[in-house]
Amino acid sequence: MSTNTNTKHSYKLSVKKATRRTRRRQLEGKCKSKKKLSQKLQALKNLIPSHNGDEVKTDELFKETADYIVFLRTRVLILQKLIEIYGNNTENQHDVLL
């Protein structure tokens, strides 16, 4: 019976070790994903001009990002309308220069 007890004990130890490894890997994965997320948030902060490098909460950053996207879309629409009105013909531009 001592062999059976040793087998059970070594099995329990191997299960504990495997569980520890799994938990450690999960924690490492969470740390990596948090690091990736913070890097992406920092990159987003660098793209949005309105925060001026100040510390911004994540929800505020997302609101500023949405506002900036709306601003850029509006700007594109205005420029497209100006092109429609004034045209993008190079002959017209040449006439204006003369």
N, C-alpha and C positions, 0 to 999 in steps of 0.2 A: 504494500500500500504506500510505502514511502516514495516509490517511483511515480505513482499516480498523483501524490501530493506535490511532488516536485514539478510534474508536468503542468498541473493546474496553476501552481505558483508562477512558473515561467510564462505560461500563457497570460496570466493576469498582468505580469510585468510588461510583456510585449504589447498588450492592449493599452496599458497606461502610457507607454512610450509613444505609441502610434497616436494616441489621443493628444498628448502634449505636442508632438510634431505638427499635427493638424491644427491645433489651436495657435501655435506659434506662427505657422504659415498664414493662417487667417488674419492674425494681428499684423503681420508684415504686409499682407495684401491691403489691409485697411490703411496702414500708414502710407503705402505707396499711392493708393487711390486718393488719400487726403492731400498728399504732396502734389499729385497731378492736378487735382481740383484747384488747389491754391495757385499753382502755376497758371492754370487757365484763367482763373479770376484775375490774376495780376496782368495777364496779357489783355484781358478785356478792359481793365482799368486804364491801361496804356492807350487803348483805342478810343476811349470816350473822353472828349476834351473838357467836359463840364466839371469834372471833379478836381482838377488842378493838383493832383498828387496828394490830396488830403485823404485821411482814413475814411473809408466809406463802408457802410454796412452792405451786406450782400443784397438784401431786398432793395435798397436804394440804388445800388449799382444796376440791378436789372431794370428798374424803372427808368433810370437815366439812359440805359442802353435802348430801351423801347422808344423813348422820346427822341433819341438821336437817330434811330432808324426812320422814324416818321419824318423828322427834319430832312434827312438825306433823300427820302422818296419824294418829298415835296419839292426839293431843289431839282431833282431829276425831271419831274413833271414840268416845272417852270422852264427849265432849259429846253425841253422837248417842244413846248409851246412856242418859245422864242424862235427855235429853228423853223417851226411850221410857219410862223408869221414872217420872218425875215428870209427864210430859205437857207439852204446850205450850198447854194450854187456858187462856184468859184468865180464865175463871170460877174455876179452881183458884187462880190467882194472886190474885184478888180476895178469896177466902175466907181465904187465908193472911195477907193484909194486915190483915184485920179481926180 
